[in-house]
Structure formats: structure tokens, C-alpha cells
């Protein structure tokens, strides 16, 4: 009986050892990776390293740059409900510190106690985050963020624009967002029981954040300020929905001023109810430019050798194109009789522009006349297409002779700027090329970038193409 008892005892020990060995094999060999992953989920934390968004500057005179948009340090406060020891203590103390800055109710915070990250306040200042740190509440953390501040208030607001929480932007903030935003980094690190990163650990991974580039606009602070002041005066004097201004150097395409009034405060863009206030009209609002375009019709004809300024025609105050009668806008008896084209342009006569178009076609508004004007408008003067200024732009509309609407009546109206839609910067660049010697410069609003606190200017673009000959440009300068 004793021997049997020993056998049973030895068998029991053997079975226990077998169970332990089997369990060890399962833990260390079969399910080793699963347990490593489970351990790492507790002791290895992953943090996103936020890139700093690039700032925006403008010029002030030839050599100085001044800030338009800067970053200010702020913090986001978050709660880890799964790690909170006392909901009542956190709720009482943190609620008192945040005092109205909470973006969620406490019911929302505690709705899922397995949740490890719930943001309760955003954009808090240094004083607030210091109080949160001093309270040393288990399960409450903070991370550094930033917000945009505007040292020059609403200056160039539509040009600067904004980017909202969903990443949708306007102005430079939207158009150049990829350049400004940079790339976030990653920190994967072993932490202690209080989730504080440790410097040791084979599992540590650090990919530094790449900050966004800070850009310098071609806008000049002094020109911008004065033009905005004049713009407000004009808006208040006339009964208009909005008024815009652009000032550009015709010899390099740099935009010194761009503004629309009424405007808005970019620091409080979320309070704006009328979304049209965000629009940068000079770049994204094609409109019927009207008589300014007579310049392009005359330049086309002179460059093609179809007319000279001293050539004449009979101005009766109106002209017939197919079944449509076109009249001069400023009175049919103005400059009545035989006049030269110099006089017709001087008085901005619609009949003069239509006659110029006829001369391009050898006496009629035929296919040759329409295609010649169309090609000059779209190719030579780059109208009806985005300029590549660095802003959001709308292309506009110029009807091709290939379309049914591209008939003689349409092109007669186009000769004096009706029946097509263009943007202000398109017209400005084209007009500049007519008077500057025939050199077309693409408009630009980006002068360069800031590197280590120093302005590094972009390489000059140079002439994009020749719109008209230097001789035609000289003639047009004299006529205009």
C-alpha cells in the first residue's frame, strides 16, 4: 500500500511538472510573440511629435520683413479614464482649473472608462497648463500644441486666409498648406508605471518632426496698409457689395498689395457668418472686365500689322454685326465722323474696337479675326487661365471660336471686354506686358522663405514669354 501511495504521489508530481513545463513551452515558445505584444501595449507608448506650422511674413521696404502670422504655444488637456483613480477628485479639481474651457461634459468623459484618451480642453495657456501639472492628477495629461496669432490684425486677411480643424483652408494658408504644415514625427518608447518615457529600451523609435517652412510674401506692409485705407474709403463712398485692389510691379510680376473690403478678423474666422468675406476676389472671382480689354484688341491688331494708330474709320456712334446693333457706351455723338484709332481708344469707343477686329479679318469678323484674337487673349496674354501666383485661383471663361457661341457677335462684344470673364490678376499681368516692352511675367505673391531667422529670396522668375513686340508695346504706351 505504501508503494502504491508513493507511485500516486510521484505521478501527481510528474503531472504537475508536465503542466508547468507545458505552460512554459506555451508562454515562451508557442505564444511568446502574443505575450510580448500584450506587454508592449502596456509599457510601450506611442506619441505623435507635432510639426510646427510655418509662419507667414511680408516685406516692409526693400530689406526688412515683418510677421503676418505667427505661432503661439498652447496646450491640449486630456483625460485617460482607464487610469483615473478617483473620478470625483479629477472632476472637482480639473473642472475648477479649466473653469469654462471644457470642450466636453463630464458625462462624455466618463461614458467609456476603457477609453485611454479624451480631450477635455484645447488651446489653453501656460498658466492653465502649469496649474494642471501642479495638481498632479492621475489619469490627466497634457500635450503642447499651437495657435495662429496675427500681429497686424486683419491686414491682408483674404490673402493670408486660415486652415480650420478639418484641414480645409483659404488664402495662402490653404493654397500653400503642404509647404507650411510640415510632417509630424513619431516617438515610440518604453514608459514607467506613470507613462513617463524612459531613455532606455530596445523598442524605442524616434522619428523627429519636420517643421513646415516659413514663407515671405511679396506684399509690402506700407503699400498694403495705404491701399487698404483707400479701399475702405472707396467702399464707403459708393454703393457696392465689395471692392478690391491689386498693385503689382509690371517688371517682375511681384504683387505689392492685394485686398478686398469688407474683410474679417482671421483670429476669429469662425465667427464670420458670410462666407463671401473669406474670398480673395482678385484671384478667385472672374468678372466681366469690359473696356480695359480694348487694350488687348488694339495690341493684337497693331502687333499683327492690321492697323496703325493713325488709320481712320467712320464713327457713326453705332455699328451693325449680323442682326445686332452695337453702340458706344458714352454717347453716340462723341467723336462723330471720320476719326483715327488713336482717338477711338482715347474715347473708349466700342465701335472703334469692333472696327479693329474687322481690320484683323481683312474687313469682316471672320474666322481668321476670331481665331487671331482668341489666340492672343489665351496664349500671348495668358487670359482665362490660372497664373500660378501661389494663391487659389479661378481660370475664368473665354469662349473659343470652335464653340457655337464663338460667333461674330460674341467676338464683337469680346473686343471691348464683354462676353468673357477674367480675374484681376490675369488682367493685371496681361496689361503689364502690353506696356513694359512686351514681357509677360507670371504674377507671384511668394518672395521667398525664412531660414534660421533670415530672409532667403526666391530666384527671380524672369520673363515667361513675349506677348507683343517691343515696338508694339511702345506704340501702345503712347496710345494709352
SVG drawing of the C-alpha trace seen along z (x, -y; Angstrom):
<svg xmlns="http://www.w3.org/2000/svg" viewBox="-31 -114 51 116">
<polyline fill="none" stroke="black" stroke-width="0.4" points="0.0,0.0 2.9,-2.3 4.4,-1.6 1.2,-2.4 0.9,-5.7 4.4,-6.7 3.5,-5.9 0.4,-8.0 2.5,-10.8 5.2,-10.6 2.6,-10.5 1.0,-13.6 4.3,-15.4 5.1,-14.3 1.8,-15.6 2.3,-18.9 5.8,-19.3 4.4,-18.3 1.7,-21.0 4.3,-23.6 6.6,-22.6 3.8,-22.6 2.8,-26.1 6.3,-27.4 6.6,-26.0 3.3,-27.7 4.3,-31.0 8.0,-31.1 7.7,-29.4 4.2,-28.9 2.6,-32.2 5.8,-34.2 5.0,-36.9 1.5,-37.3 2.7,-38.0 5.3,-40.4 2.7,-42.3 0.5,-42.4 3.3,-43.6 4.3,-46.2 0.7,-47.5 1.1,-48.4 4.7,-49.5 5.4,-50.8 3.6,-54.0 3.4,-55.8 3.4,-59.6 2.9,-61.8 5.5,-64.5 3.7,-67.5 5.4,-69.6 5.4,-73.4 3.4,-75.1 5.4,-77.5 4.9,-81.2 4.0,-83.9 5.8,-87.1 5.6,-90.1 8.1,-92.7 8.5,-96.2 10.6,-98.2 13.5,-96.7 15.3,-94.8 13.0,-94.3 10.5,-91.6 7.7,-91.7 5.4,-88.9 1.8,-88.5 1.1,-85.1 3.0,-83.6 2.6,-80.6 1.8,-80.9 2.4,-77.9 -0.8,-76.4 -1.7,-73.1 -4.4,-70.4 -5.5,-68.8 -6.7,-65.2 -8.0,-62.5 -7.3,-58.8 -10.4,-57.4 -8.9,-53.9 -6.1,-55.2 -8.1,-57.6 -8.1,-56.6 -10.9,-59.0 -13.4,-60.4 -14.7,-62.8 -11.3,-64.3 -10.4,-64.7 -13.8,-66.2 -13.6,-68.7 -10.0,-69.8 -9.6,-69.8 -13.0,-71.4 -12.0,-74.3 -8.7,-74.8 -10.2,-74.8 -13.1,-77.0 -15.3,-77.2 -12.6,-76.0 -14.0,-72.4 -15.0,-71.2 -16.8,-68.1 -19.1,-67.4 -18.0,-65.1 -20.7,-62.6 -19.0,-62.4 -15.6,-61.9 -16.7,-59.1 -19.0,-57.4 -16.4,-54.8 -14.0,-54.0 -11.8,-51.8 -11.0,-54.9 -7.4,-55.9 -7.6,-59.4 -10.3,-62.0 -9.5,-65.7 -11.2,-68.0 -9.7,-71.4 -7.8,-72.8 -5.7,-75.9 -5.1,-76.6 -2.4,-79.0 0.8,-78.4 -0.8,-79.5 -3.6,-76.9 -1.3,-74.0 1.0,-74.8 -1.9,-74.6 -2.8,-71.2 0.7,-69.9 0.9,-71.2 -2.4,-69.4 -0.7,-66.1 -4.0,-64.3 -3.6,-60.6 -5.0,-60.0 -4.8,-63.7 -2.2,-64.7 -1.3,-67.5 0.4,-67.9 1.8,-71.0 0.0,-72.5 0.0,-75.9 -2.4,-78.5 -2.1,-81.2 -1.8,-84.8 -1.9,-87.9 0.4,-90.7 -1.0,-93.0 -4.7,-92.2 -6.8,-91.8 -4.2,-93.2 -4.3,-91.1 -6.8,-88.8 -8.2,-87.2 -4.7,-86.7 -3.5,-85.1 -6.7,-83.0 -6.9,-80.3 -7.0,-76.5 -9.8,-75.1 -9.8,-72.0 -10.7,-69.8 -7.7,-71.0 -9.8,-73.0 -8.2,-76.3 -8.4,-79.6 -5.8,-82.0 -2.1,-81.3 -2.9,-79.1 -4.9,-76.8 -3.0,-77.1 0.4,-76.6 -0.7,-74.3 1.5,-71.4 4.6,-73.7 3.5,-75.2 2.3,-72.2 5.5,-70.1 5.5,-66.4 4.6,-65.1 7.2,-62.8 6.8,-59.7 8.1,-58.7 7.6,-55.0 9.2,-54.5 9.1,-52.3 7.4,-54.1 7.3,-53.7 4.2,-53.0 3.3,-56.7 3.6,-56.6 6.7,-58.8 9.1,-58.0 12.3,-56.2 15.6,-56.8 16.4,-53.1 14.8,-50.3 15.3,-48.3 11.8,-49.2 12.4,-52.9 11.8,-54.6 12.1,-58.3 11.3,-60.0 11.8,-63.7 9.0,-66.1 9.9,-68.1 8.6,-71.7 6.8,-73.5 8.6,-76.2 8.0,-79.9 7.3,-81.9 7.7,-85.6 5.1,-87.2 5.8,-89.9 3.2,-92.1 4.8,-95.3 3.5,-96.4 3.4,-100.1 1.7,-99.7 -0.8,-97.2 -1.8,-99.4 -2.3,-102.5 -4.2,-100.7 -6.5,-99.1 -7.2,-102.5 -8.1,-103.9 -10.2,-100.8 -12.3,-101.4 -12.9,-105.0 -14.0,-103.9 -16.3,-101.2 -17.9,-103.7 -18.3,-106.3 -20.0,-104.0 -22.9,-101.6 -21.1,-98.4 -21.1,-94.8 -17.3,-94.7 -14.3,-96.4 -10.8,-95.0 -7.4,-96.3 -4.2,-94.8 -0.8,-96.6 1.8,-94.7 5.3,-95.6 4.9,-95.3 8.6,-94.5 8.8,-91.3 5.2,-90.3 5.6,-90.7 2.3,-91.7 2.9,-94.5 -0.7,-94.8 -3.9,-92.7 -7.0,-93.3 -10.8,-93.2 -13.2,-95.1 -15.3,-94.3 -12.8,-92.0 -12.7,-89.8 -10.5,-89.1 -8.6,-85.9 -8.2,-85.2 -12.0,-84.9 -12.8,-83.5 -15.2,-81.0 -17.5,-83.9 -18.0,-85.0 -21.5,-84.3 -21.0,-85.4 -18.5,-83.1 -18.0,-85.6 -15.9,-87.6 -13.2,-84.9 -13.0,-85.2 -9.8,-86.6 -11.7,-88.3 -8.7,-89.5 -7.6,-85.9 -10.7,-83.7 -13.6,-85.9 -13.7,-86.1 -15.8,-89.0 -16.6,-90.9 -13.7,-93.3 -15.2,-95.5 -13.3,-98.4 -9.9,-97.5 -9.8,-94.7 -9.9,-97.2 -6.1,-97.5 -5.6,-93.8 -7.7,-94.1 -5.7,-97.1 -2.4,-95.5 -3.3,-92.4 -4.1,-94.3 -1.0,-96.5 1.2,-93.5 -0.3,-91.8 0.1,-94.8 -3.6,-95.1 -3.8,-98.8 -1.7,-101.7 -2.8,-104.4 -3.3,-107.0 -5.6,-104.8 -9.1,-106.1 -12.7,-104.8 -16.1,-106.5 -17.7,-106.6 -21.5,-107.0 -21.9,-106.0 -23.1,-102.5 -22.2,-99.6 -24.1,-96.5 -22.8,-93.0 -25.1,-90.4 -28.5,-91.1 -27.1,-93.1 -26.5,-96.8 -23.6,-97.8 -23.4,-101.3 -20.9,-103.4 -21.5,-103.4 -20.6,-107.0 -23.0,-108.7 -23.4,-108.1 -22.3,-111.6 -18.9,-111.5 -16.1,-112.0 -18.7,-111.6 -17.3,-111.3 -14.0,-110.2 -11.6,-109.6 -8.3,-107.7 -7.9,-104.8 -5.8,-106.8 -8.9,-109.0 -11.2,-105.9 -9.1,-104.4 -8.8,-107.7 -12.6,-108.0 -13.0,-104.2 -15.4,-103.8 -17.0,-100.4 -17.3,-101.0 -13.6,-101.5 -12.8,-98.1 -15.3,-96.3 -13.7,-98.0 -10.2,-97.0 -11.4,-93.4 -12.8,-93.8 -9.4,-95.0 -7.7,-91.9 -10.1,-89.9 -9.3,-92.0 -12.7,-93.8 -15.0,-91.3 -15.3,-89.5 -14.5,-86.2 -12.9,-83.0 -9.4,-84.5 -10.3,-87.5 -11.8,-85.5 -9.0,-82.9 -6.4,-85.6 -8.0,-87.5 -8.6,-84.3 -5.1,-83.1 -3.7,-86.4 -6.0,-86.6 -5.3,-83.0 -1.7,-82.4 0.0,-85.8 -1.8,-87.5 -2.5,-84.2 -6.1,-85.3 -8.7,-82.8 -6.2,-80.5 -4.6,-80.4 -1.4,-82.4 0.5,-80.3 0.7,-83.2 0.8,-80.9 -2.8,-81.6 -6.0,-79.8 -7.2,-81.0 -10.2,-80.6 -9.4,-80.4 -12.3,-82.4 -14.0,-81.9 -13.1,-82.8 -15.3,-81.3 -13.4,-79.6 -14.3,-80.2 -14.8,-76.4 -17.9,-76.7 -21.3,-77.6 -21.3,-80.7 -17.9,-81.8 -19.5,-83.7 -19.1,-87.2 -21.5,-88.8 -19.7,-87.2 -16.3,-88.3 -17.5,-91.8 -18.5,-92.1 -15.2,-90.5 -13.3,-93.1 -14.4,-95.6 -14.3,-93.2 -17.9,-91.8 -18.9,-88.2 -15.9,-86.8 -14.9,-86.5 -11.4,-87.2 -9.7,-87.7 -8.0,-90.9 -4.5,-89.3 -4.9,-87.9 -5.7,-91.3 -3.0,-93.0 -0.3,-90.7 -1.5,-90.9 -1.8,-94.7 1.6,-95.0 3.1,-93.0 1.5,-95.4 3.2,-98.5 6.5,-97.1 8.1,-96.2 6.0,-93.1 7.4,-91.0 4.9,-88.7 5.8,-88.0 3.7,-85.5 2.3,-87.2 3.7,-85.9 2.9,-86.5 5.7,-84.5 9.0,-86.3 11.0,-83.6 11.2,-81.9 12.7,-82.4 15.7,-80.2 17.1,-80.5 15.6,-83.9 16.9,-85.2 15.0,-86.0 16.1,-83.9 14.7,-85.3 13.4,-83.1 15.3,-83.1 13.7,-85.7 11.3,-84.0 12.3,-86.1 10.2,-86.7 7.8,-83.9 7.2,-84.8 6.8,-87.7 3.2,-88.9 3.8,-91.6 6.9,-93.1 8.8,-95.9 7.7,-98.2 4.0,-97.3 4.5,-97.9 6.0,-101.4 3.1,-102.2 0.5,-101.1 2.2,-103.1 1.8,-106.2 -1.8,-105.4 -2.7,-104.7"/>
</svg>
